[in-house]
Amino acid sequence: MLRGNQVNRNTLIEHLSNGTCKIQFRKATDGRFRSLYCTLNSKKIPGKHLRGVAKTLQGGDDPNLMPVFDMVSGKWKSFYINNVMYMYTEDDLNGNKKKKNEKKE
């Protein structure tokens, strides 16, 4: 898990390109806390949405705005990087699943 002050655009792109991450952030519009399971991994994004990956990797208009593919809704969403509170990488998420499964056995 990375804390918000450890997260920047390059870190996000690196981890999101490799798999699914859980991003916890404050919404810019109302300050509410939000969690998002998202990716930039082209193997996990439906073909009709793949153009968004290239656009995100190019940087877009606002370098602080991070467009990502929401794995739950199946749509593109975005958040401001400086509003990220926590980032759970795919390794973090897989490790948590393993720990839960180990406890059940």
MOMO-V22484 format. One record per helix or strand. SS is the DSSP state (A for helix, B for strand). FROM is the first residue (numbers start at 0). LEN is the number of residues. Records with the same first field share a line. If there is no record, write none. Layout:
SS: FROM-LEN + FROM-LEN
This chain:
B: 1-2 + 20-6 + 32-7 + 64-6 + 74-6 + 83-5
A: 3-3 + 8-10 + 46-3 + 50-8 + 80-3 + 89-15
